[in-house]
Amino acid sequence: MISAFRVEVDANALESIADKLAMLDGGRLNIAAVNSVNAVGHRYFDETRERAFARYNLSQEYINERMDFVPAVVGDKAESRVVARYQHTRPARYGAAQESSAVNWSNAR
């Protein structure tokens, strides 16, 4: 378990990246956002299933049958979800409480 962490940011490099991003059109940004959200969503989905296998006395087939990953789609809002396949399955019971979505950079240049 991580109890603390430290992040250092080079402001000059960040400004350079912001300038490059400002040159991209909306379509390319949407594709990048969708790809990023899906990568994080898949990783979280896999980690959630692994935690469920380790924590509960359930088979992998049982959990895999009841949980699903819905990826973000290009053109729509960049949002992916871990969902239950059956009505009475609650993914939160297996640790799937997080949703991943793109950050709204409304203050971008």
C-alpha positions in Angstrom: 0.0 0.0 0.0 1.3 3.4 -0.9 1.3 5.8 2.1 2.8 8.8 0.4 4.2 9.9 -3.0 5.9 12.9 -4.5 5.3 14.5 -7.9 7.7 17.0 -9.5 6.7 18.9 -12.6 9.0 20.8 -15.0 6.8 23.9 -15.7 8.8 24.7 -18.9 8.2 21.2 -20.3 4.5 21.4 -19.3 4.1 24.7 -21.2 5.8 23.2 -24.2 3.4 20.3 -24.2 0.4 22.6 -23.8 1.6 24.6 -26.8 1.8 21.4 -28.9 -1.6 20.3 -27.7 -3.1 23.6 -28.7 -2.1 22.9 -32.3 -4.2 19.6 -32.4 -7.7 19.5 -33.7 -10.6 18.3 -31.7 -10.8 14.9 -33.6 -7.3 14.0 -32.7 -7.7 15.0 -29.1 -10.9 12.9 -28.9 -9.0 9.9 -30.2 -6.2 10.5 -27.7 -8.6 10.9 -24.9 -10.6 7.7 -25.8 -7.3 5.7 -26.1 -6.1 6.9 -22.7 -9.4 6.4 -20.9 -9.7 2.8 -22.4 -6.1 2.0 -21.4 -6.7 3.1 -17.8 -10.2 1.4 -17.8 -8.8 -1.9 -19.0 -6.0 -1.8 -16.4 -8.5 -1.1 -13.6 -10.9 -3.8 -14.8 -8.1 -6.4 -14.8 -6.9 -5.2 -11.3 -10.4 -5.4 -10.0 -10.9 -8.9 -11.2 -7.6 -10.0 -9.8 -8.5 -8.5 -6.4 -11.9 -10.3 -6.5 -10.2 -13.6 -7.2 -7.8 -13.1 -4.3 -10.3 -11.8 -1.8 -13.4 -14.0 -2.4 -13.9 -17.7 -2.7 -15.3 -17.4 -6.3 -14.0 -18.9 -9.5 -12.5 -16.8 -12.2 -15.3 -18.0 -14.6 -17.9 -16.8 -12.1 -16.5 -13.3 -11.8 -15.7 -13.0 -15.5 -19.3 -13.9 -16.4 -20.6 -11.2 -14.1 -18.4 -8.3 -14.9 -17.8 -6.5 -18.2 -15.8 -3.6 -19.5 -17.5 -1.1 -21.7 -14.9 0.9 -23.6 -15.1 4.6 -24.6 -15.9 5.2 -28.3 -14.4 7.7 -30.6 -16.9 10.5 -31.2 -18.7 10.1 -27.9 -17.8 11.4 -24.5 -14.5 9.7 -23.5 -15.9 7.5 -20.8 -15.4 3.8 -20.0 -17.2 1.7 -17.4 -16.9 -1.5 -15.5 -20.4 -2.9 -15.4 -22.4 -5.9 -14.1 -23.7 -8.3 -16.8 -26.6 -9.4 -14.6 -29.1 -7.4 -12.7 -28.3 -8.6 -9.2 -24.5 -8.4 -9.6 -22.9 -5.4 -7.9 -19.3 -4.8 -9.1 -18.8 -2.5 -6.1 -18.8 -5.6 -4.0 -15.7 -6.7 -5.8 -13.9 -3.3 -5.5 -15.1 -1.7 -8.8 -16.1 1.7 -7.4 -14.1 3.9 -9.7 -15.1 5.3 -13.1 -12.5 6.7 -15.4 -13.2 9.6 -17.7 -11.3 12.3 -19.6 -10.3 15.4 -17.8 -12.1 18.5 -19.0 -9.3 21.0 -19.8 -11.7 24.0 -20.1 -8.8 26.4 -19.3 -6.6 25.1 -22.1 -5.1 27.6 -24.4 
